[in-house]
């Protein structure tokens, strides 16, 4: 059976090759989509995982749809493909993982294969190391392809702040290793998250979450039903099924009062009450009222929101900058946002203008100047003008 890299909550997991549209691979807000069956470890991000909402068809006479309708009626020819891959992943630290002829390899931004790997699967480079899987064990390689930590773990996460959470065998506790593969925080946790802002979220044998520092000391004792990682000095916590925020001293900074909450991004955090989403500032003040069917994190000053089953973009004051008109969208990256119109994907600028018209069968966000796009059954990369790699 063919397999492809799949990362859930920062961990590589086994999964059969499933052909998914780009938005299913990387849904709004970066929330991981889990394949059928139990996946361990569970995520800790606050709030409910959104259920994909079917998009109502929009006719050419629908209000405000004329520009989009004209795009649907006019066939746009995708660019000629110079480099074709069976699968493609976003660029990270100058390299992108691709699959060609049943073999995984890393290419540079010129499209040249710089490293072929003899492993069953692999992940992106993070802090100079990439996760690889051999049989049912995970280890790490460096940018020269050298195995620096032999495949030996049942579960393994990417390195973050010099540490990675790993599990030796199924059912055993999680701990943290350094870049030499040595345990610096002994295996003792039911679950462990990546480090962020100097601490890692962990779950003890009482099913309570807390935070440890890189020396293995409790910074915030395990006491919460669920937590998220620190961002902008605050972390989401769940108490009595309500979500709030904690500061690094362990004090409640924003009282648990929300039905869902996500980490701060660009100084604002998206929170949910009932079935509506809004945004708060670091004091807990609601700065954008609860009004959206779904909302994503702010990126480059704009946030993707869903209104009446269509997607558009707002600024930090809540003003609609790009009216809801897309069947799906993604956060801005490198000044561009991936959007979907009908069955095709393209890219818009901050004013909502088409930079690269919708023409692709699948696509990913721009990363390090390139975006992966799908034409038919093959993947390639394009630059900011739409020119293929």
Buried (B, 14 or more C-beta within 10 A) or exposed (E): EEEBBBBBBBBBBEBEEEEBBBBEBBBBBBBBBBEEEEBBBEBBBBBEEBEEEEBEEBEEEBEEBEEBBEBBEEEEEBBEBEBBBBBBBBBBBEBBBBBBEEEBBBBBBEBEEBBEBEBBBBBBBBBEBBBBBBEEBBBBBBBEBEEBBEBBBBBBBBBBBEBBBBBBEEEEBBBBBBBEBEEBBEBBBBBBBBBBBEBBBBBBEEEBBBBBBBEBEBBBEBBBBBBBBBBBBBBBBBBEEBBBBBBBEEEEBBEBBBBBBBBBBBEBBBBBBEEBBBBBBBEBEEBBEBEBBBBBBBBBEBBBBBBEEBBBBBBBEBEEBBEBBBBBBBBBBBEBBBBBBBEBBBBBBBEBEBBBBBBBBBBBBBBBEBBBBBBEEBBBBBBBEBEBB
